[in-house]
């Protein structure tokens, strides 16, 4: 009943392609323009198909996918702290 998508944000920041499970905390990112494949939870065959699709469609880049790295910056601790500090006098 509880999940923590912290690793998801770390993977985004790494600029590598992601295979993500369609769990409620991540669904808002499914429509984002990130390099990812999405699969339903607890379905190993579909997970394997999704993994294969991501590996075929998004080869690993030495410098990562820059758009993904830039997208992830909004979720860094520094960005979150700056956002919170806007409300502190």
Secondary structure, 3 states (H helix, E strand, C coil): CCCCCHHHHHHHHHCCCEEEECCHHHHHHCCCCCCEEEECCCCHHHHHHHHHHHHHHCCCCCCCCHHHHHHHHHHCHHHHHHHHHCCCC
